[in-house]
């Protein structure tokens, strides 16, 4: 869901994880990373994710 108003842009995401709906608001975004405020049930947590250095190659899986 994207909410527009004259002064505020709010971006929200949601997904299903094992039957539970997880909701997140984007708190900050930059070329270096992303910060989400995640709501799962009664819990609200904030997580920051860093951008991978490009180019990124996944390691081979052990066989």
C-alpha positions in Angstrom: 0.0 0.0 0.0 1.3 3.5 -0.8 -0.3 6.5 0.9 0.1 9.9 -0.6 -0.7 13.2 1.1 0.4 16.8 0.3 3.2 16.6 3.0 3.8 12.9 3.7 4.7 9.8 1.6 4.2 6.6 3.6 5.2 3.2 2.1 3.9 0.0 3.7 4.5 -3.6 2.9 2.8 -6.8 4.0 3.4 -10.5 3.5 2.2 -13.8 4.7 4.6 -15.9 6.8 3.3 -19.3 8.0 -0.3 -18.0 8.0 0.4 -14.8 9.9 0.3 -11.4 8.2 3.5 -9.4 8.7 3.3 -5.6 8.1 6.2 -3.2 7.7 6.6 0.5 7.2 9.6 1.9 5.4 11.3 4.2 7.9 14.4 5.1 5.8 15.9 4.2 2.4 19.2 5.2 0.8 21.6 3.8 -1.7 23.4 2.1 1.3 20.4 0.3 2.9 16.8 0.1 4.1 15.2 0.4 7.5 11.8 -1.2 8.2 9.5 -0.9 11.2 8.0 -4.4 11.3 4.7 -5.3 13.1 4.1 -9.0 13.8 1.1 -9.5 16.1 1.7 -7.2 19.2 5.5 -7.0 18.5 7.0 -3.9 16.7 10.6 -4.1 15.8 13.0 -2.1 13.7 15.5 -3.7 11.3 18.1 -2.2 9.1 19.3 -4.0 6.0 22.5 -3.1 4.2 22.9 -3.2 0.4 25.1 -5.9 -1.0 28.3 -4.8 -2.7 27.8 -5.2 -6.5 28.4 -7.5 -8.2 27.5 -10.1 -5.7 27.8 -13.8 -6.7 26.1 -16.4 -4.5 28.6 -19.1 -3.2 28.2 -22.6 -4.5 26.0 -24.8 -2.4 27.6 -27.8 -0.7 26.7 -31.1 -2.3 
